[in-house]
Amino acid sequence: MSRLSEVFARCKSEKRAALVGYLTAGDPNVDTSKELLLTLAKQVDILEIGMPFSDPMADGPVIQAASERALASGTHIADVFELAHIVRKTNPDIGIVLMGYANTPFVLGFDIFSKQAVAAGVDAVLLVDIPPEEGYLCDPIFKQYGLDRILLLSPTSTDERIKLASKHASGFIYYVSLNGITGANIGEMSAIKQKVANIRVHTDLPVCVGFGVKTPQQASEVAEFSDGVVVGSHFVGQIPAHATQNEAMVSSINDAAQAMKTAMQT
């Protein structure tokens, strides 16, 4: 049983959805990022750690800016692995997912990338721009190292597409609640619920919903019909809001995550 499977089983036994929180590694710098990631890790069930990239095409302005800040501060992939390792040492039970774009592991080499990810305590990888059809690039290597590969589905995904993603995915399915970039407004809740139900017809994997979840109320509503709620831009946005005050930045992310968590459990 993988660690992600254990996370979802634990949440299911507690009759709640998992809270999945995202921050970009190295934002606004590596030292502060460590504090922020450790703070968020205390509140979430699964931590998505973004690998900063110069052209994050699926991301909106909030997360794009996070990548820019991280890169400008000198963050490298070695820092991402080290940050994941630090989080893992103090949080043995949470899931850790590396999220990003194919360029990063491709340049490093998928074998080296996977070996270092596992050594850091990472459970899964989500590469936005490697669809199931191109999984031959990474799937066998990820499987060899025991890394789950998270795949995305969207409102326009056909039944055929859902079946294909379900065949190649492991860990969980990430349902993008809208046709757009991260940070946009969430779609109509009834339509999201219906699509999640449709996805469940084709897979036994947990289905997590993200993109556009900005308020505790939205998180609570999504938690009623999904296995997990992904919150990214809302957390990332706390960083520039407190750009010169690290203590306030850490506190703000803690409070934001606590609010989401509380709403999902009521």
C-alpha positions in Angstrom: 0.0 0.0 0.0 1.5 3.3 -1.1 1.7 6.3 1.3 -0.9 8.1 -0.8 -3.2 5.1 -0.5 -2.8 5.2 3.3 -3.5 8.9 3.4 -6.8 8.5 1.5 -7.7 5.4 3.5 -7.1 7.4 6.7 -9.2 10.3 5.5 -12.0 7.9 4.5 -12.0 6.3 7.9 -12.4 9.8 9.4 -15.3 10.4 6.9 -13.7 13.5 5.3 -11.9 14.5 2.2 -8.1 15.1 2.1 -6.8 18.6 2.1 -4.1 19.0 -0.6 -2.0 22.1 -0.3 0.4 23.6 -2.8 3.4 25.9 -2.5 6.2 26.6 -5.0 9.6 25.4 -3.6 12.0 28.3 -3.1 9.4 31.0 -3.0 10.3 33.7 -2.0 13.7 32.1 -1.2 14.8 28.7 0.0 15.1 29.6 3.7 11.7 31.1 4.0 10.2 28.5 1.7 11.4 25.8 4.2 9.4 27.6 7.0 6.3 27.9 4.8 6.3 24.3 3.6 6.8 23.0 7.1 3.9 25.2 8.3 1.6 24.1 5.6 2.6 20.4 6.0 1.2 20.5 9.6 -2.2 21.3 8.3 -2.6 19.3 5.1 -2.9 15.6 4.3 -0.9 15.9 1.0 1.6 18.6 0.2 2.2 19.5 -3.4 5.6 21.1 -3.9 5.9 23.0 -7.1 9.2 22.8 -9.0 9.9 26.4 -10.2 10.0 26.7 -14.0 10.4 29.7 -16.3 7.3 28.9 -18.4 4.6 27.5 -16.2 1.9 27.4 -18.9 -0.9 25.9 -16.9 -0.5 28.4 -14.1 -2.1 31.8 -13.6 -0.3 35.0 -12.5 -0.2 34.1 -8.8 1.8 30.9 -9.3 3.7 32.2 -12.3 5.0 35.0 -10.0 5.9 32.4 -7.4 8.1 30.6 -9.9 9.7 33.8 -10.9 10.5 34.7 -7.3 11.9 31.3 -6.6 14.1 31.3 -9.7 15.3 34.9 -9.1 16.4 33.8 -5.6 18.5 31.1 -7.1 16.4 28.0 -6.4 17.6 24.8 -8.2 16.1 21.3 -8.4 18.6 20.2 -5.7 16.9 22.7 -3.4 13.5 21.3 -4.2 14.6 17.8 -3.2 16.2 19.1 0.0 13.1 20.9 0.9 11.0 17.8 0.3 13.5 15.8 2.5 13.2 18.3 5.3 9.4 18.2 5.2 9.4 14.4 5.1 11.7 14.1 8.2 9.2 15.8 10.4 6.0 14.6 8.7 6.3 10.9 8.1 2.6 10.3 7.3 1.7 13.0 4.8 1.7 12.5 1.1 4.3 14.5 -0.9 3.8 15.3 -4.6 6.2 17.1 -6.8 4.3 19.2 -9.3 5.8 20.8 -12.4 6.7 20.5 -16.1 8.6 17.9 -18.1 11.6 20.1 -18.8 12.9 19.7 -15.2 13.1 15.9 -15.0 13.9 15.6 -18.7 17.1 17.7 -18.4 18.2 16.0 -15.2 17.2 12.6 -16.6 14.1 10.7 -15.4 16.2 8.0 -13.7 18.3 10.5 -11.7 15.2 12.6 -11.0 13.2 9.6 -9.7 16.1 8.3 -7.6 16.6 11.7 -5.9 12.8 12.2 -5.5 12.4 8.9 -3.7 15.5 9.6 -1.5 13.9 12.8 -0.5 10.7 11.1 0.6 8.5 12.0 -2.4 5.5 9.8 -3.1 4.3 11.0 -6.5 4.9 13.3 -9.5 2.5 15.4 -11.4 3.9 16.6 -14.8 1.4 18.9 -16.4 2.7 18.6 -19.9 3.2 14.8 -20.2 -0.2 13.4 -21.1 -0.9 9.6 -21.0 0.0 9.2 -24.6 3.6 10.3 -23.9 3.8 8.4 -20.6 6.5 6.1 -22.1 8.9 8.9 -21.3 8.5 8.5 -17.6 5.9 5.9 -16.5 8.2 2.8 -16.5 10.9 4.7 -14.6 8.4 6.1 -12.0 7.0 2.6 -11.6 10.5 1.2 -11.1 11.1 3.6 -8.2 7.6 3.3 -6.7 6.5 6.8 -7.6 2.9 7.4 -8.3 2.1 9.4 -11.4 -0.8 11.9 -11.0 -2.7 12.6 -14.2 -5.1 15.5 -14.9 -8.7 15.5 -16.3 -10.8 18.5 -17.1 -14.4 19.5 -17.9 -13.8 18.7 -21.6 -12.4 15.2 -20.9 -14.4 12.6 -22.8 -15.2 9.1 -21.5 -12.5 7.8 -23.7 -10.0 10.3 -22.2 -11.1 9.4 -18.7 -10.5 5.7 -19.3 -7.0 6.4 -20.8 -6.0 8.6 -17.9 -7.4 6.1 -15.4 -5.4 3.3 -17.0 -2.1 5.1 -16.7 -2.6 7.1 -13.5 -1.8 6.0 -9.9 -2.1 7.7 -6.6 -5.1 9.8 -7.5 -6.8 11.6 -10.4 -6.5 15.4 -10.3 -9.7 16.9 -11.7 -9.2 20.4 -13.0 -12.5 22.1 -12.1 -12.4 24.6 -15.0 -11.2 25.2 -18.5 -8.4 27.6 -17.7 -5.3 28.3 -15.6 -4.7 28.0 -11.9 -6.2 30.8 -9.8 -9.2 31.4 -12.0 -12.7 31.3 -10.5 -14.1 27.9 -9.8 -16.7 26.5 -12.1 -20.4 25.7 -11.3 -20.4 23.3 -8.4 -23.2 21.0 -9.7 -21.3 20.5 -13.0 -18.1 19.7 -11.1 -20.0 17.2 -8.9 -21.5 15.5 -12.0 -18.1 15.2 -13.7 -16.5 13.7 -10.6 -19.3 11.2 -10.5 -18.7 10.4 -14.2 -14.9 9.9 -13.5 -15.7 7.5 -10.7 -17.5 5.2 -13.1 -14.2 4.6 -14.8 -11.7 4.4 -12.0 -11.3 3.3 -8.4 -8.6 5.9 -7.8 -9.4 8.8 -5.5 -10.5 11.9 -7.3 -9.2 15.2 -6.1 -10.6 18.6 -7.3 -8.5 21.7 -7.8 -8.0 25.0 -9.7 -10.2 27.8 -8.4 -10.8 26.7 -4.8 -10.2 30.0 -2.9 -12.6 30.0 0.1 -13.3 27.7 3.0 -16.9 27.6 1.8 -15.8 26.3 -1.7 -13.5 23.8 -0.1 -16.4 22.5 2.1 -18.7 22.1 -0.9 -16.1 20.3 -3.0 -15.2 18.0 0.0 -18.8 16.7 0.0 -18.3 14.8 -3.2 -14.6 14.5 -3.8 -11.8 12.5 -2.1 -9.6 15.5 -1.9 -9.6 19.3 -2.3 -6.5 21.0 -3.8 -5.8 24.5 -2.8 -2.9 26.4 -4.4 -3.1 30.0 -5.5 -5.0 30.9 -2.3 -2.0 29.8 -0.2 0.7 31.1 -2.6 -1.1 34.5 -2.6 -0.3 34.9 1.1 3.4 35.3 0.2 3.4 38.5 -1.7 0.7 39.9 0.6 3.3 39.8 3.4 6.4 40.2 1.3 8.5 42.0 4.0 7.2 40.3 7.0 8.2 36.6 7.3 6.4 36.0 10.6 3.1 37.4 9.2 3.6 35.4 6.0 4.0 32.1 7.9 1.1 32.9 10.2 -1.1 33.8 7.3 -0.5 30.6 5.5 -1.1 28.6 8.7 -4.4 30.5 9.3 -5.5 30.1 5.7 -4.9 26.3 5.8 -6.5 25.9 9.2 -9.6 27.7 7.9 -9.8 25.3 4.9 -9.3 22.3 7.1 -11.9 23.3 9.6 -14.5 24.0 6.9 -13.9 20.6 5.3 -14.5 18.8 8.5 -17.8 20.5 9.4 
